[in-house]
Amino acid sequence: MNMKYTFPEKGKSKKEILSLANKVKELNQDYTSGRVFGSMCSNPIDIARDIHKMFVEANLGNPGLCRGIEKLQGEIQRAVGDLINAPPDCEMLTTGGGTEGNILALWQARKEMGKGKVILPMSAHFSFLKACDLLDMEPVFLPMDDNYLPDLGELEDMIDDSIAAVVGIAGTTELGLIEPIKEMAEIIGDIHFHVDAAFGGLVIPFLKDLGYDLPNFDFEIEGVDSITIDPHKMGLSTIPLGLYYSRKRFPVSVESPYLSGEGQRTLRGTRTSASIPAFWATINHLGKEGYRKIIARCMENTRYLVDSMEVIGLDPIVEPVMNIASFHHHRPPDVVREMELKGWNISRTVNPNGLRFVIMPHVDTAAIDEMIHELSKVI
């Protein structure tokens, strides 16, 4: 029987509240346990946590009160823009993450094109379905080829005058693949082309630095109109933070005469903004060198996972392109549930059916060994 919870009449002491909060936190699955293999997020680095606390009251919904954060936002825009070849006049909006960025992209496409259909690859994140529903747009799904990439022949046949936008993914959620962005751009012409690089945007540039031969996905490709990237994923910053880059100026600012500043931007009004200086601190603390080291270690551990999985009879669906590895299995929902009962967080794929593992910085070889030992009992 559920007990009724009422607004407290009298306050509790700080000690009591901390004790209660710690008990609640114990119900969460902690990244430091090494048992989280299903999340695209990880522990923010220490300096990100410290700086986040410094700006916890910040709200860019009232921009005139946050001139310092606006300054740091501009530095982030230029720093990440350098990684993705953003033009000097490229617009950047900070968002709550990839979902908001994807909504902005389709909103912009609808305003620009005056049309209502969106071509989505079968790999597209579920946030695009939210965006289509909110914006009254019609999703049209692009089939995959035998390599689980968008079928370019099918794409060519689907292009017509009713299409407002086409979406490509750089770091697919299920398999971590980079779709053929350049080839897609050449096919779709002047239609708005949005690249969802929420995960891959802060992985691919560093993998290239490390010598990985990967296709381009960014503004170096002339047909790319917008990109979304999440620093709270492999950027290792605090939640929530996304970056939405647009080649064209997108008039999302509205007059807000009762607030300070020139106008309110993005979808949200009041919004937590401490993650902006937290990410600024992270990129300045790690630098390219630090990110390369972290991502190189993630890739080494991903390779270790693949080799170890082969020992227990699980084959990768594709060879990992980045630190996401998925494996063929005939009953993934059962395995995910059974592993959860054992205290392990793993996830699954749907296209095709399989088990999915994201090898974030909190995962090491010891955690992989322990997880596989348990997994071998339930597969």
C-alpha positions, 0 to 999 in steps of 0.5 A, spaced: 500 500 500 502 506 497 503 511 503 500 518 501 506 523 501 504 530 503 508 537 503 512 537 509 509 542 515 516 543 518 523 542 515 528 537 516 535 538 518 541 538 513 544 532 516 537 528 515 536 530 508 543 528 506 542 521 509 535 521 505 538 523 499 544 518 500 539 512 500 535 514 494 542 515 490 543 508 492 537 506 488 541 509 482 546 505 478 553 508 478 558 509 473 563 508 477 561 501 478 563 499 471 557 495 470 553 500 466 554 498 458 548 501 456 549 508 456 552 513 452 553 518 458 559 517 463 562 521 469 563 528 468 571 529 469 572 533 476 573 540 474 566 539 470 563 538 476 566 543 480 565 549 475 558 546 474 556 548 482 559 555 481 554 556 476 548 552 478 543 558 479 545 560 471 539 561 467 540 563 459 533 564 459 534 571 462 541 572 457 542 579 460 544 576 467 549 571 464 554 575 460 559 571 462 556 564 460 555 568 453 562 569 453 564 562 454 558 559 450 562 563 444 568 560 446 565 553 445 562 555 439 569 556 436 572 550 439 567 545 437 566 549 430 574 548 429 573 540 430 567 540 425 569 545 420 564 550 421 564 556 417 565 563 421 558 565 420 555 559 422 550 559 428 550 555 434 545 554 439 546 551 446 540 546 447 538 540 452 541 535 448 540 531 441 533 531 442 532 538 442 537 539 437 533 534 432 527 538 433 530 545 432 533 542 425 526 539 423 523 546 425 528 550 421 527 545 415 519 546 415 520 554 415 525 554 410 522 549 405 515 550 407 514 542 406 512 537 411 516 530 409 522 528 412 526 522 410 529 518 416 534 513 415 532 506 419 537 508 424 534 514 426 534 516 434 527 516 436 527 523 438 525 524 430 519 521 431 517 526 437 519 532 432 515 530 427 509 529 431 510 536 435 511 539 428 506 535 424 511 533 419 511 526 416 516 521 417 518 517 411 523 511 412 529 510 408 531 502 408 538 500 410 543 496 405 546 489 407 551 493 411 546 497 415 547 503 412 542 508 408 540 505 401 543 510 396 539 508 391 532 508 395 534 515 397 535 517 390 528 514 388 525 518 394 527 525 393 521 529 390 518 536 391 514 534 398 521 533 402 523 538 407 529 535 410 533 529 410 537 526 416 543 522 416 547 519 422 554 520 425 554 515 430 548 511 430 545 509 436 545 501 435 551 500 431 555 506 432 556 507 424 557 513 420 552 514 414 555 516 407 554 523 409 557 526 403 554 521 398 547 523 401 548 530 400 550 529 393 543 526 392 539 530 396 541 537 393 538 543 396 533 540 401 535 541 408 540 536 410 541 535 418 546 530 421 545 527 428 552 527 431 550 527 438 554 521 439 559 521 434 561 529 433 566 528 439 568 522 437 570 522 430 574 528 430 579 525 435 579 518 432 581 521 425 587 525 429 589 518 431 589 515 424 582 512 423 580 512 416 573 515 417 568 518 412 567 526 413 560 528 416 561 535 418 561 542 414 566 540 410 561 537 406 557 543 402 550 540 403 550 539 410 546 544 413 545 543 420 549 538 426 547 536 433 552 534 438 552 532 445 558 534 450 554 530 455 556 524 452 563 523 449 564 530 451 564 528 458 561 534 461 555 535 465 548 534 463 544 537 460 548 540 454 547 539 446 550 544 441 546 545 435 550 548 429 546 551 423 550 553 416 544 559 416 542 564 421 535 561 424 531 566 427 529 563 433 530 569 438 523 572 440 522 579 443 522 578 451 521 585 453 521 583 461 527 580 461 534 583 460 538 581 453 536 582 446 531 576 446 530 569 448 533 564 444 532 556 443 526 552 444 526 553 452 525 559 456 528 558 463 534 553 462 539 550 466 546 553 464 551 551 468 553 545 463 556 551 459 561 553 463 562 546 465 564 544 458 568 550 457 572 547 463 572 540 460 575 542 453 580 547 456 582 542 461 583 536 457 585 539 450 585 535 444 591 531 447 586 529 453 580 527 449 585 523 444 588 519 450 581 517 453 578 515 446 584 511 444 583 507 451 575 506 449 577 503 442 582 499 445 577 496 450 572 496 445 577 491 441 578 487 447 570 486 448 569 484 441 575 479 442 572 476 449 565 476 446 568 471 440 570 466 446 563 465 448 560 465 441 557 472 440 559 475 433 559 482 432 553 485 427 559 489 424 566 491 426 565 497 431 567 504 428 567 507 434 566 505 442 559 502 440 559 494 439 553 490 438 552 482 437 547 478 434 543 474 439 536 471 438 533 474 444 536 480 447 530 483 451 530 476 455 538 477 456 537 485 458 532 483 463 536 477 466 543 481 466 539 487 470 537 482 475 544 481 476 546 488 477 548 489 470 546 495 465 546 492 458 542 494 452 539 491 445 538 493 438 532 492 434 535 493 427 537 487 427 536 484 433 542 484 438 546 486 444 549 492 445 555 495 449 557 502 449 564 502 452 565 509 455 571 511 459 568 508 466 568 501 463 575 498 463 577 491 462 576 488 469 569 490 468 568 487 461 571 480 464 566 480 470 560 482 465 562 477 460 562 472 466 555 473 468 553 474 461 555 467 459 551 464 464 544 467 461 545 467 453 
